[in-house]
């Protein structure tokens, strides 16, 4: 049974990032210790309508009373950060890379519905570049799960065992073989997009804010958040999505700011989509994924 820790307010992300930076000096990765059995829970979470409107503008969604499927991620991310910054977590949070994200919306969620959020980690496994694990977030309305997010993270370093897995994991799915058609759209991603997304998500990681702070972490320029690129891609499919669906993406090369990126997509036989996001100039991949309808439960 998990150890459930209930929080009355959202953890302060700036404080957690500061704690993580200090802990990096003294904390050594201990993958053999395994992931903690902690589950963080926060009840009666109400959507800030002003923040939602700003999020819609930054990510390209239409103004609506329904939450974009990516929006609960920013509500649950402080709980993810709290979990990963705890002393019993086997990896330091600084340097962890978000490599894949799978969101399932079982039905549209309205901004007026109070949510319960719960977060836990699972499935630590070796990777050829280190170790991977999943952080699972769920949103519930009146005790019913309406939304699930599986964020796959990579901590680079020495693998804890043979770099193989018996079954494919989120983020390990091979790319579709068939080529996608020419771009549907080309977007200019301005040099302030990292700061703009940070203002609505609360994720003020220095790699997203300014070239100087990004250079401290090995980037030539600031990079935009991967979840911004996923959200902006999802916004391009508004009006063509079923009530329930899964959007599964793998993050590839980061989007340096500023950049121009091209979205390509194709419909699939099951009524969904496959897509990718590439650098408009050289074609290098930033993101690829699928949208799959979720059948209605009788």
C-alpha positions as CSV (number, residue, x, y, z in Angstrom):
1,X,0.0,0.0,0.0
2,X,1.3,3.5,-0.8
3,X,2.1,6.0,1.8
4,X,-0.4,8.8,1.1
5,X,0.6,12.3,2.0
6,X,-2.2,14.9,1.6
7,X,-1.3,18.5,0.8
8,X,-3.6,21.4,1.5
9,X,-1.9,23.8,-0.9
10,X,0.2,23.5,-4.0
11,X,4.0,23.1,-3.3
12,X,6.1,26.2,-4.1
13,X,8.0,25.3,-7.3
14,X,10.6,28.0,-6.9
15,X,11.4,26.7,-3.4
16,X,11.5,23.1,-4.7
17,X,13.9,24.1,-7.5
18,X,16.1,25.8,-5.0
19,X,16.1,22.8,-2.7
20,X,16.9,20.6,-5.7
21,X,19.9,22.7,-6.7
22,X,21.3,22.6,-3.2
23,X,20.7,18.9,-2.8
24,X,22.6,18.2,-6.1
25,X,25.8,19.1,-4.3
26,X,25.3,16.4,-1.7
27,X,22.9,13.9,-3.2
28,X,24.2,10.9,-5.1
29,X,22.0,8.8,-7.4
30,X,20.9,5.6,-5.8
31,X,18.8,3.7,-8.3
32,X,19.2,0.4,-6.4
33,X,17.3,1.9,-3.6
34,X,14.2,2.0,-5.8
35,X,11.4,4.5,-6.1
36,X,9.5,5.6,-2.9
37,X,6.0,4.3,-2.4
38,X,4.8,7.8,-1.6
39,X,1.5,9.1,-3.2
40,X,0.9,12.8,-3.0
41,X,-2.8,13.9,-2.8
42,X,-4.4,17.3,-3.1
43,X,-8.2,17.6,-2.9
44,X,-10.7,20.3,-3.9
45,X,-8.3,22.0,-6.4
46,X,-10.2,24.8,-8.2
47,X,-9.1,26.2,-11.5
48,X,-7.9,29.8,-11.6
49,X,-9.9,31.1,-14.5
50,X,-7.5,34.0,-15.2
51,X,-4.5,31.6,-15.3
52,X,-6.5,29.2,-17.6
53,X,-7.2,32.1,-20.0
54,X,-3.6,33.1,-20.1
55,X,-2.6,29.4,-20.6
56,X,-5.0,29.2,-23.6
57,X,-3.4,32.3,-25.1
58,X,0.2,31.2,-24.6
59,X,-0.5,27.7,-26.0
60,X,-2.9,28.6,-28.8
61,X,-6.2,27.2,-27.5
62,X,-9.5,28.8,-27.9
63,X,-11.0,30.4,-24.8
64,X,-13.4,27.8,-23.3
65,X,-14.9,26.5,-20.1
66,X,-13.4,23.1,-20.9
67,X,-9.8,22.4,-19.8
68,X,-7.3,21.6,-22.6
69,X,-6.2,18.0,-22.0
70,X,-2.7,19.4,-21.2
71,X,-3.8,21.9,-18.6
72,X,-4.2,19.5,-15.6
73,X,-0.5,18.7,-16.1
74,X,0.5,22.2,-14.8
75,X,-1.8,21.6,-11.8
76,X,-0.2,18.3,-10.9
77,X,3.4,19.2,-11.8
78,X,4.1,20.8,-8.3
79,X,3.2,17.5,-6.7
80,X,5.5,15.8,-9.2
81,X,8.3,18.2,-8.3
82,X,7.6,17.6,-4.5
83,X,7.9,13.9,-5.0
84,X,11.1,14.1,-7.0
85,X,12.8,16.5,-4.5
86,X,12.1,14.4,-1.4
87,X,15.1,13.1,0.3
88,X,14.1,9.4,-0.3
89,X,13.8,9.9,-4.0
90,X,16.8,7.9,-5.6
91,X,17.8,10.7,-8.1
92,X,18.6,14.4,-7.8
93,X,15.9,16.4,-9.6
94,X,18.4,18.7,-11.4
95,X,19.3,17.2,-14.8
96,X,16.3,14.9,-15.0
97,X,15.0,15.0,-18.6
98,X,11.4,14.7,-19.6
99,X,11.5,12.3,-22.6
100,X,7.9,11.3,-23.1
101,X,4.4,12.2,-22.0
102,X,1.1,10.3,-22.4
103,X,-2.2,12.0,-21.4
104,X,-5.5,10.3,-21.5
105,X,-8.7,12.4,-21.2
106,X,-11.6,10.1,-20.5
107,X,-14.1,12.9,-20.9
108,X,-14.0,16.7,-21.2
109,X,-13.3,18.4,-17.8
110,X,-15.0,21.7,-17.1
111,X,-13.2,24.6,-15.4
112,X,-16.0,24.7,-12.8
113,X,-15.3,21.1,-11.5
114,X,-13.2,20.9,-8.4
115,X,-10.4,18.3,-8.9
116,X,-8.6,15.8,-6.7
117,X,-5.0,15.3,-7.8
118,X,-2.8,12.4,-6.9
119,X,0.8,11.6,-8.0
120,X,3.1,8.7,-7.6
121,X,6.2,7.2,-9.3
122,X,6.6,3.7,-10.8
123,X,8.5,1.5,-13.1
124,X,12.1,2.3,-12.6
125,X,14.1,0.6,-15.4
126,X,17.5,0.9,-16.9
127,X,18.1,2.8,-20.1
128,X,21.2,2.8,-22.3
129,X,21.9,6.4,-21.2
130,X,21.0,5.9,-17.5
131,X,17.7,5.1,-15.8
132,X,14.1,5.9,-16.7
133,X,11.0,6.0,-14.5
134,X,7.4,7.2,-14.8
135,X,5.5,9.7,-12.7
136,X,1.8,9.1,-12.9
137,X,-0.7,11.9,-12.2
138,X,-4.4,11.5,-12.0
139,X,-7.3,14.0,-11.8
140,X,-10.5,12.8,-10.2
141,X,-14.0,14.4,-10.1
142,X,-16.3,13.1,-7.3
143,X,-14.0,10.1,-6.9
144,X,-13.9,9.2,-10.6
145,X,-10.7,9.3,-12.6
146,X,-11.3,11.6,-15.6
147,X,-7.7,12.3,-16.6
148,X,-4.3,10.5,-16.4
149,X,-0.8,11.7,-17.2
150,X,2.2,9.4,-17.5
151,X,5.4,11.5,-17.6
152,X,8.5,9.5,-18.5
153,X,11.8,10.9,-17.2
154,X,15.4,10.0,-17.9
155,X,18.2,10.5,-15.4
156,X,21.5,10.2,-17.3
157,X,24.2,8.1,-15.6
158,X,25.1,4.5,-15.0
159,X,22.2,2.1,-15.7
160,X,21.1,0.1,-12.7
161,X,21.1,-3.1,-14.8
162,X,20.9,-4.4,-18.4
163,X,19.5,-1.6,-20.5
164,X,16.5,-3.6,-21.7
165,X,12.8,-4.0,-20.9
166,X,10.5,-6.9,-21.4
167,X,7.7,-4.7,-22.9
168,X,7.7,-1.4,-24.7
169,X,7.4,1.5,-22.3
170,X,6.0,5.1,-22.8
171,X,8.6,6.9,-24.8
172,X,10.1,3.8,-26.3
173,X,7.5,3.2,-29.0
174,X,9.2,3.3,-32.5
175,X,8.3,6.1,-34.9
176,X,5.7,5.3,-37.6
177,X,7.4,4.1,-40.8
178,X,5.1,5.8,-43.3
179,X,6.2,9.4,-44.1
180,X,4.0,12.3,-43.1
181,X,2.8,14.8,-45.7
182,X,4.1,18.3,-46.1
183,X,3.6,20.7,-43.1
184,X,0.1,21.8,-42.0
185,X,1.6,24.9,-40.3
186,X,4.8,26.7,-39.6
187,X,5.1,28.5,-36.2
188,X,7.5,31.1,-35.1
189,X,8.5,30.4,-31.5
190,X,9.8,33.7,-30.1
191,X,12.6,34.1,-27.7
192,X,10.2,35.0,-24.9
193,X,8.1,31.8,-25.1
194,X,10.0,30.1,-22.3
195,X,9.2,33.0,-20.0
196,X,5.6,33.2,-21.2
197,X,5.0,29.6,-20.5
198,X,6.8,29.7,-17.2
199,X,4.4,32.5,-16.1
200,X,1.4,30.3,-16.6
201,X,2.9,26.9,-15.6
202,X,5.0,28.0,-12.6
203,X,8.0,26.1,-14.1
204,X,10.7,28.7,-13.9
205,X,13.6,26.3,-14.7
206,X,16.5,28.5,-15.7
207,X,17.1,26.6,-19.0
208,X,13.8,28.1,-20.3
209,X,14.2,31.7,-19.2
210,X,17.3,33.4,-20.7
211,X,20.3,32.4,-22.8
212,X,22.7,33.2,-20.0
213,X,21.0,31.0,-17.4
214,X,20.6,28.3,-20.1
215,X,24.3,28.2,-20.7
216,X,24.9,27.3,-17.1
217,X,23.2,24.0,-17.9
218,X,24.9,23.3,-21.2
219,X,22.5,25.0,-23.7
220,X,23.7,27.6,-26.2
221,X,20.3,29.3,-26.0
222,X,17.2,29.1,-23.9
223,X,14.8,26.2,-24.8
224,X,11.0,26.2,-24.7
225,X,9.3,23.7,-22.4
226,X,8.5,20.4,-23.9
227,X,4.9,20.6,-22.5
228,X,4.4,23.9,-24.3
229,X,5.3,22.2,-27.6
230,X,2.9,19.3,-26.8
231,X,0.1,21.8,-25.8
232,X,0.6,24.0,-28.9
233,X,0.5,20.9,-31.1
234,X,-2.7,19.7,-29.4
235,X,-4.3,23.1,-29.9
236,X,-3.8,22.6,-33.7
237,X,-6.3,19.7,-33.5
238,X,-9.1,21.6,-31.7
239,X,-12.5,20.9,-33.3
240,X,-11.3,17.5,-34.6
241,X,-10.9,15.6,-31.3
242,X,-13.3,13.1,-29.7
243,X,-14.6,13.5,-26.1
244,X,-12.1,10.9,-24.9
245,X,-8.6,10.4,-26.3
246,X,-5.0,9.7,-25.6
247,X,-2.2,12.0,-26.8
248,X,1.2,10.3,-26.6
249,X,4.4,12.1,-27.5
250,X,8.1,11.5,-27.4
251,X,10.3,14.5,-27.0
252,X,13.3,14.6,-29.3
253,X,15.7,17.6,-29.7
254,X,14.9,20.7,-27.7
255,X,13.5,23.8,-29.5
256,X,16.1,26.5,-29.2
257,X,14.7,30.0,-28.8
258,X,13.9,31.7,-31.2
259,X,13.0,29.1,-33.8
260,X,10.6,28.2,-36.6
261,X,9.0,24.8,-36.3
262,X,6.8,22.9,-38.8
263,X,3.8,20.6,-37.8
264,X,3.1,17.6,-40.0
265,X,0.1,15.3,-39.4
266,X,-1.9,12.5,-41.0
267,X,-5.2,10.9,-40.0
268,X,-5.2,7.3,-38.9
269,X,-7.6,4.4,-39.6
270,X,-8.9,4.4,-36.0
271,X,-10.1,8.0,-36.3
272,X,-7.0,9.5,-34.6
273,X,-3.8,11.2,-35.8
274,X,-0.1,10.9,-36.0
275,X,2.1,13.9,-36.1
276,X,5.5,15.4,-35.6
277,X,7.1,18.8,-35.0
278,X,10.4,19.6,-36.8
279,X,12.8,22.4,-37.2
280,X,11.5,24.3,-40.3
281,X,15.0,25.0,-41.6
282,X,16.8,21.7,-41.2
283,X,14.0,19.2,-40.5
284,X,15.5,17.9,-37.2
285,X,12.8,16.4,-35.0
286,X,11.5,18.1,-31.8
287,X,8.5,16.0,-31.0
288,X,6.5,13.1,-32.5
289,X,3.4,11.3,-31.4
290,X,-0.2,10.1,-31.8
291,X,-3.7,10.9,-30.8
292,X,-5.9,7.9,-30.3
293,X,-9.6,7.9,-29.5
294,X,-10.7,6.3,-26.2
295,X,-13.9,4.3,-26.6
296,X,-16.9,5.4,-24.5
297,X,-17.6,3.2,-21.5
298,X,-21.3,2.2,-21.5
